[in-house]
């Protein structure tokens, strides 16, 4: 089984709102279809939930609903940490929003794919 590092940036959630949620739900459906071969490690910065609630309560509520749905699917784990790099280095691949973590994935030879809410 492969471990997939999944990362969503707070800026995408705040700027794209429902469009970002739709993309995440589609991704979770695909992850669930492949749960026999993929274990999802959804890495969230420690302050992200709090920051979302302070910046946009509706987006925060939508994100919490998605996280609850992820947990019910039993396709991986949510890790809230400020040390995202350490979590990434335990994984076999990266999928998610553009971030500095892509540089580290490339440097370590970890395959990476950037998520695009427009697709």
Number of C-alpha atoms within 10 A of each C-alpha: 9 13 17 23 23 20 22 19 14 17 11 16 19 16 11 14 17 14 13 19 19 14 16 19 14 12 16 18 14 11 20 19 12 12 17 11 11 17 21 24 21 21 21 20 16 14 11 16 17 11 13 20 14 10 11 13 13 13 21 22 14 15 21 14 12 17 14 11 13 22 12 10 13 12 18 20 14 14 15 16 15 14 13 17 15 10 16 24 16 12 19 18 19 25 19 21 20 16 12 9 18 21 13 14 19 12 9 10 11 16 14 18 12 13 18 12 14 8 5
